[in-house]
């Protein structure tokens, strides 16, 4: 009897320890689009192709660069200063003073310079800050592309400013360099780029509430995400006017320079700017921004989008949010070169063919040799392939492929002991270089000890 009881208790104990019956697990839904072999071009592998389709200065873009007007830029900065105080907590119903007058002038000016092509809209969002509430507006001017995809190139500058107190909407605050200069760049770029139609869509974003914490750009990013937009570049211009006597170069900030979408955009910007405006170099800084400071591009970076900041070479801390930040202290030759860089970069991105599909990359048995396959674009005249050593922050050399040899190539002679970040872009017949594919990391195919 005792043994029977112990047996029953044992059975009960086993029953208590048994796993409950689990519901069936649904089959995972694939999120990556599988390769369709039919998309790949037919034919045998092309070994080390050679191409005469390479990046060159496009005469159309060079013509736009040559017509950047210092007079226009000075007039824009003077107008921005004339609004007296552009704090988001300043008045909105005065036609000549405050954030409301600034916003209306921006809408009118984008419409005027847009050549009938710019679609100008305002984007309202709520702001609660330090116990105060208001409803600021971004001004968004869109130059639609001809391709018809969801890709966007965003050029941005904030149009608000502040006195020393972040909610003071009454004290005189000229804000010429911070950030009348960025708005001047935005408007002059819109004036010139709207003269032509481009493949990709360009958005000129005049953001509000940057001074309180980049609230306007955050709202833009959230809206773009919900609308399914694919932002391939977000370039923030903030305090770009320069002053007589400062070093003649610009700084570009990009976080995680060697392994991020922002770093890839920074490399592209550096390369194109160097091709078109070689006398005005860039200092690329591996950081989101200056220590303890911020800008509107951070909202794009935080959302996983490629975002960079361009700023003057040396700042004057005494001018920041002060009465001394006036239009007559800006170097308009310096600002002109900033605009020229921007037009060169954006016109290449917008004018070249769309971003190719990321290639399949396979290391071959022979060290330092790689096989690449990708679907080709009938609108591309050629392709540029970058094998960037991961330790390098800038592009090194490209391998070029003509369109009639593209899609199935083997490239040899690379250093088998290096880790490479591999990416690719398409070129058009004018030598305009497009957006690069996401970088694929290829580990070494041979150790240093094995190398001859």
Secondary structure, DSSP 8 states (H G I E B T S, - for coil): -HHHHHHHHHHHHHHHHS-------------S----GGGS--S--EES---S------HHHHHHHHT--HHHHHHHHHHHHHTS---TTS-SS-SSSSHHHHHHHHHHHHHHHTTTTEEEEEEEEEEEETTEEEEEEEEEEEE--SS-SSEEEEEEEE-----SSTT--SS----IIIIIIHHHHHHHHHHHHTTS--SSEEEEEEE---TTTSHHHHHHHHHHHHTT-EEEEEEEE-S----TTS-SEEEEEESSTTSSHHHHHHHHHHHHHHHH-TTSEEEEEESSSSTT---THHHHHHTT--EEEEEESS--TTTTTSTT--GGGS-HHHHHHHHHHHHHHHHHHHHS-------EEEE-SSTT-EEEE----TT-SEEEEEEEETT-SS---EEEEEGGGTTEEEE----TTS-EEEEEEEE-TT--B------EEE--SS-TTT--
